[in-house]
Amino acid sequence: MQKLTVIIGFPGSGKSKLASKIANNDPNTIVVNKDAIRSMFRAGKYVFAAGYEDLVRQVAQKTTIRALMEGFDVVVDETHLTPEKRDVQFIKSRLRQIIRVEYVWIDECDIEVLLERRMADARGYSKDHWREVIESMIEDFVPPDQYKENVDSIVVKR
C-alpha cells in the first residue's frame, strides 16, 4: 500500500528537512514541493506570483497522483495551514484503495526560531517580510483534525 505523507508547518519549521530525510531513507519515496515547482517555472529562481498559483497547484496534484499510481510513496512538502490547503480528497477519491494518508504536523510556532531558520534561506526577502508572512500564517492556522479531514493518522512532531 502506498503512503501519502502531508507535512504541515510554518516556514522555517523543518518541513523540507524532514521531507528530505524521509525520501533519503526510502528510494521508493518522492517529494513534491510547490516551492520547487515555482523555482522550476522561473529557471531556478524562487518567485511567488499569484498568477502562477493555480498552475503550481495543478502540477503538484498531478505529480502526486501520477507518482502514487506508479507505485511510489509521496511526501508533500508545503505549509498546509488550513483544511482547504491540506485537502487531499482529490487523491483519496481516485486512489483510496491503494494509499494510506498521514499528516505530519511540525508543531513549532516560536516566531524567533522560525525566523532564524527561514533567514538561512530567505529567498531574497527581508526578515521583516518573513516576520509578517509567518505572523499572518500563525493567525490563520487551523490544527489538523484526523476525523474531519478523513486521514488515516496524524503524527505531531515538537
VENHUMO-V340430 format. One line per field, one symbol per residue. ss: DSSP state (A for helix, B for strand, O for the rest). phi: phi as a letter, one per 20 degrees, with the letter a starting at -180 (. if undefined). burial: + if it has 16 or more other ideal C-beta (glycine too) atoms within 10 Angstrom, else -. A space follows every 10 residues. Layout:
BEGIN
ss=???
phi=???
burial=???
END
This chain:
BEGIN
ss=OBBBBBBBOO OOOOAAAAAA AAAAAOOOBB BBBAAAAAAA AOOOOOOOOA AAAAAAAAAA AAAAAAAAAO OOBBBBBOOO OOAAAAOOAA AAAAAOOOBB BBBBBBOOOO AAAAAAAAAO OOOOOOAAAA AAAAAAAAAA OOOOOOOOOO OOBBBBBO
phi=.fcdddedre gneoffffgf ffffebfedd ddcffffgff fdlndfbecg fefffgffff fffffffffe neecdedbfl ecgffegdff effecgfdcd dceddeeccf gffffgffff bflndfffgf gffffffffe fcgfcgefel dfacdddd
burial=-+++++++++ ++++++-++- -++-----++ +++++-++-- +--------- -+---+--++ +-+++-++-- -+++++++++ +----+-+-- ++--+---+- ++++++-+-- ---++-++-- ---------+ --++--+--- +--+----+- +--+----
END
